[in-house]
């Protein structure tokens, strides 16, 4: 296992110094998530390099589409952002997605799904399922990749399972970036890794989950996809770092798949903490290179 790069250590130190985890914990403690609800403005660089399309979903939420300037993509990514179900898309997501667009020519559809506390998982599925189906019908399953990061990674996996359980079409591939897979958070190894992850606040996240679940058992696959079906899904690619609190359940999912003889392409990065894939470091570059191989 390779040692973490110098750059990754610098970023870790900066994140610690900035006290991001403490700030997130404080916000969660207040129960007021409103400052996180507004989507980050699309950076000028992204707007200069992409055509950005906007439309409203039947539920009144925005659906964004990114594509290379003056292009007509044949293939698409359906992307679900992270944010612990309380925070909207960030500038880091926009830069990351733009980089994918520029290197692949793929279009990317991003639903602005509803957030806690005003909404719960049922409201989220009411929005994302029709948006996903619309893209599948438009482009064809072979031309749609389902991808999500963090909470959005878990949501993407739940969406694939929902499609399988409801006789909807699977995407061509499923890409899970540091996915949140188990809202019960019962894995004892999570608390061990918590001290190494300078980003995610476990206690606060638990509060958000209780609202997101809306009195439904958190072991329901639509909230915790690790308890859902693995059979019949599109090929899965899973990325995680060893200092992310999502790691124990990522490993658990890989083990469950192995028991069932279901292939998962698993990529684990030593010493990497949450949201590292968005930062400028060798490990993030390696992830991007692997994504380019998967998406080609």
C-alpha positions in Angstrom: 0.0 0.0 0.0 1.5 3.3 -1.1 2.2 6.0 1.4 0.0 9.1 1.2 1.5 11.9 -0.9 3.1 15.0 0.6 0.3 17.1 -1.0 -2.4 15.0 0.7 -0.7 15.6 4.1 -0.6 19.3 3.5 -4.3 19.4 2.6 -5.0 17.3 5.7 -3.1 19.8 7.9 -4.9 22.7 6.3 -8.3 21.1 6.9 -7.4 20.5 10.5 -6.2 24.1 11.0 -9.3 25.5 9.4 -11.4 23.4 11.8 -13.8 22.3 9.1 -15.0 19.3 11.1 -15.7 21.4 14.2 -17.6 24.0 12.2 -19.7 21.3 10.5 -20.4 19.8 14.0 -21.5 23.2 15.3 -23.8 23.7 12.4 -25.4 20.3 12.8 -25.8 20.9 16.5 -27.9 24.0 15.8 -30.2 22.0 13.5 -30.3 25.0 11.1 -29.1 23.8 7.7 -30.5 26.6 5.7 -27.1 28.2 4.8 -26.1 24.9 3.1 -29.3 24.7 1.0 -28.3 27.1 -1.8 -26.5 25.5 -4.7 -23.0 26.9 -5.4 -22.9 29.4 -8.3 -21.5 27.7 -11.3 -18.0 29.1 -11.7 -17.2 31.3 -14.7 -14.6 28.8 -15.9 -17.2 26.1 -16.1 -19.7 28.4 -17.9 -17.0 29.4 -20.4 -16.2 25.8 -21.2 -19.7 24.3 -21.0 -23.2 24.8 -22.3 -25.3 24.8 -19.1 -28.9 23.9 -19.5 -31.6 24.4 -16.9 -35.0 22.8 -16.6 -37.6 22.2 -13.9 -38.6 18.8 -12.6 -42.3 17.9 -12.1 -41.6 18.6 -8.4 -40.4 22.1 -9.2 -36.7 21.5 -8.5 -33.9 22.4 -11.0 -32.2 19.9 -13.2 -28.9 21.0 -14.6 -27.2 19.6 -17.7 -23.5 20.3 -18.5 -22.1 19.6 -21.9 -19.1 20.8 -24.0 -19.7 24.0 -25.8 -21.7 23.5 -29.0 -21.8 19.7 -28.6 -24.5 17.1 -28.7 -23.4 14.3 -26.3 -24.4 10.7 -27.1 -23.5 9.5 -23.6 -24.4 10.9 -20.2 -23.6 10.7 -16.5 -26.5 11.0 -14.1 -24.7 12.6 -11.1 -25.9 12.9 -7.5 -23.9 15.3 -5.3 -22.9 14.7 -1.7 -23.6 16.9 1.3 -25.0 14.7 4.0 -28.6 15.2 2.7 -28.4 18.8 4.1 -26.0 20.6 1.8 -26.3 21.4 -1.9 -23.8 21.1 -4.7 -20.4 22.8 -4.2 -18.0 24.7 -6.5 -15.7 21.6 -6.1 -18.4 19.4 -7.7 -18.7 21.9 -10.6 -15.0 21.9 -11.3 -14.8 18.1 -11.0 -17.7 17.6 -13.4 -16.4 20.1 -15.9 -13.1 18.3 -16.0 -14.9 15.1 -16.8 -16.9 16.8 -19.5 -13.8 18.4 -21.1 -11.9 15.1 -21.1 -14.7 12.8 -22.3 -17.3 14.8 -24.2 -20.0 13.2 -22.1 -23.0 15.2 -20.9 -23.8 15.3 -17.2 -27.3 15.6 -15.7 -27.4 16.8 -12.1 -30.7 16.9 -10.2 -31.0 19.5 -7.5 -32.7 17.0 -5.2 -34.5 18.3 -2.1 -32.7 18.5 1.3 -33.3 18.0 5.0 -35.0 19.2 7.1 -37.9 20.3 4.8 -37.7 17.0 2.8 -36.9 13.3 3.4 -35.9 10.3 1.3 -39.4 9.9 -0.2 -39.3 13.4 -1.6 -35.8 12.8 -3.0 -36.9 9.7 -4.8 -40.0 11.5 -6.1 -37.6 13.8 -7.9 -34.6 11.7 -8.9 -36.5 8.6 -10.2 -38.4 10.5 -13.0 -35.3 12.5 -13.9 -33.3 9.2 -14.2 -36.0 7.5 -16.2 -36.2 10.5 -18.6 -32.4 10.4 -19.2 -32.5 6.6 -19.8 -35.4 7.0 -22.3 -33.6 9.9 -24.0 -30.1 8.4 -24.3 -30.6 4.6 -23.9 -29.3 2.5 -21.0 -26.0 1.7 -22.7 -25.3 5.5 -22.8 -26.0 6.4 -19.2 -23.6 6.0 -16.2 -25.0 6.5 -12.7 -22.5 8.2 -10.4 -22.6 9.7 -6.9 -20.4 11.1 -4.2 -20.7 10.6 -0.5 -24.4 10.8 0.5 -25.1 11.1 -3.3 -23.1 7.9 -3.8 -25.4 6.0 -1.4 -28.4 7.6 -3.1 -27.1 6.5 -6.5 -26.7 2.9 -5.3 -30.2 3.0 -3.7 -31.5 4.4 -7.0 -30.0 1.5 -9.0 -31.6 -1.0 -6.5 -34.9 0.8 -6.8 -34.7 0.5 -10.5 -34.0 -3.2 -10.2 -36.8 -3.8 -7.7 -39.4 -1.8 -9.8 -38.5 -3.3 -13.2 -36.9 0.0 -14.4 -33.8 0.0 -16.6 -30.4 -0.3 -15.1 -27.6 2.2 -16.2 -24.6 0.9 -18.1 -22.4 1.3 -15.1 -22.5 2.5 -11.5 -19.7 4.6 -10.0 -19.7 5.2 -6.2 -17.2 7.8 -4.9 -16.8 7.5 -1.1 -20.4 6.4 -0.8 -22.5 6.5 2.4 -23.9 3.0 2.4 -25.3 2.3 5.9 -27.4 4.9 7.7 -27.7 2.6 10.8 -24.1 3.5 11.4 -23.7 0.3 13.5 -20.3 -0.7 12.1 -18.0 -0.4 15.2 -15.0 0.4 12.9 -16.6 3.8 12.0 -15.8 5.3 15.4 -12.2 4.1 15.1 -11.8 5.8 11.7 -13.7 8.9 12.9 -10.6 10.3 14.6 -8.6 10.1 11.4 -11.2 11.8 9.1 -10.8 15.6 9.4 -14.0 16.3 7.6 -17.1 14.3 8.4 -18.9 14.9 11.7 -20.6 11.6 12.7 -22.8 12.9 15.4 -24.2 15.7 13.3 -24.7 13.4 10.3 -26.8 11.0 12.5 -29.2 13.9 13.2 -29.6 14.6 9.5 -30.2 10.9 8.8 -33.0 10.7 11.4 -34.8 13.5 9.6 -34.0 12.1 6.2 -35.4 8.6 7.2 -38.8 10.1 8.2 -39.7 7.4 10.7 -38.7 4.7 8.3 -36.4 2.0 9.5 -32.9 3.2 8.5 -32.0 -0.3 7.3 -34.4 0.2 4.4 -32.4 -0.1 1.2 -33.7 3.3 0.0 -31.8 4.9 3.0 -29.1 2.2 3.5 -28.3 0.5 0.2 -25.9 -2.0 1.8 -29.1 -3.9 2.9 -30.5 -3.9 -0.6 -30.2 -6.3 -3.5 -26.9 -6.8 -5.2 -28.2 -9.1 -7.9 -29.1 -7.7 -11.3 -27.4 -4.4 -11.0 -25.1 -2.8 -13.5 -21.3 -3.2 -13.1 -20.1 -1.4 -9.9 -17.0 0.7 -9.4 -16.3 1.8 -5.8 -13.7 4.3 -4.6 -12.8 4.9 -0.9 -9.9 6.1 1.3 -8.7 4.4 4.4 -9.2 7.4 6.6 -12.8 8.0 5.5 -15.6 7.0 7.9 -17.4 5.5 4.9 -14.6 2.9 4.5 -15.8 0.1 6.9 -19.1 -0.2 5.0 -17.3 0.1 1.6 -15.2 -2.9 2.6 -18.3 -4.7 4.0 -20.1 -4.2 0.6 -17.2 -5.6 -1.2 -17.2 -8.7 1.1 -20.9 -9.1 0.7 -20.5 -9.0 -3.1 -17.7 -11.6 -3.0 -19.9 -13.9 -1.0 -22.6 -13.7 -3.7 -20.0 -13.9 -6.5 -20.9 -10.5 -7.7 -18.0 -8.5 -9.2 -17.2 -5.0 -7.8 -14.3 -3.1 -9.0 -12.9 -1.7 -5.8 -10.2 1.0 -5.5 -8.9 1.8 -2.0 -6.5 4.7 -1.3 -4.2 4.7 1.7 -4.6 7.6 4.2 -7.2 9.4 2.1 -9.9 11.3 4.0 -13.4 12.5 2.9 -13.7 14.7 -0.2 -10.0 14.1 -1.1 -11.0 13.3 -4.7 -11.8 17.0 -5.3 -8.4 18.2 -4.2 -5.2 18.7 -6.3 -3.1 15.7 -5.3 -1.6 12.6 -6.9 -4.2 10.3 -5.4 -7.1 12.4 -6.8 -5.3 12.5 -10.2 -5.1 8.7 -10.1 -8.9 8.4 -9.4 -9.6 10.8 -12.3 -7.4 8.6 -14.6 -9.3 5.5 -13.5 -12.6 7.3 -14.2 -11.4 8.2 -17.7 -10.7 4.5 -18.3 -14.1 3.5 -17.0 -15.9 6.1 -19.0 -14.1 5.7 -22.3 
